[in-house]
Amino acid sequence: MRFTKRYAWLLIGVAIWNFFIWITFAKNLSAAHSRGEDHPTGYWVAHTALIVVDLIIGGVLAAVGLKALRAARDS
């Protein structure tokens, strides 16, 4: 499948947005834990898993977007 530059930049933009949102959420979650907020262990585990999975998805989107951008430039 070939992506145009427009779609490549869209993927990169979504990846950047994904990183921004989930890194901010991770900082807030860490601050809440440091303040001693009382939540069940499942809350911390579930949110940490969401952060990790979504950062991986962001990395995949960025890689695909960059690869598509390079392919569009070379053609």
N, C-alpha and C positions, 0 to 999 in steps of 0.2 A: 504494500500500500504506500502511496506517495502523498505527502502532505505539502500544501503550499506554504509559503513563508507566513502567510496570515495565520494558518492553523498552528504552525510551529510556535509563533509568538504567543498565541493563545495558550498553548500547553505550558510554555515557560511562565507566562503570567499567572496561570492557575497554580503552578508549582510554587512560585514566590509567595502568592497569597496563602497557600496552604502552610508553608513554612512559618510565615508571620503569625498566622492565627494560632497554630499549635504550639509554637515556641512561647508565645504570650500566655497561652493557657497553661503550659507547663510551669512557667514562672509563677503564675497565680496559684496553681495547685501546690507548688513547693512552699510558697509563702503561707498558704492556709495550713499546711502541715506543720510548718515551723511555729505558727501561732498556737498550735495545739487544738485546732478545730476537731470536734468530736464527731467522727464519721466511722461507720463500720469499715473493716479492712477491705471488704469487697468494693467499696466506693473508691478507695485509693488504687486498688489493683485494676479495676475496670477502666478508670480514667487514665492510668499510666499506660495500659494496653492500647487504648484509643490513640493516645499521643504517639506511641511508637509506630503503630500501624499506619497512621495518617502521615507521619514523617517519611516512612518508607514509600508510601504512595506518591508523596510529593517528589521524592528522589527519582522515582520511575518516570513521572511526568516530565521532570526536568531533563532527564536523560533522553527520553523519546523526542522532546521538543528540540533539544540541541542537535540530536542526530538528524532530525528532519530539516532543521535550519541549515546544517552543513550540506545535506544532500540537495536542498533547493539552491544553495549558492553554487555548488559544483556543476549543476546541470544548466 
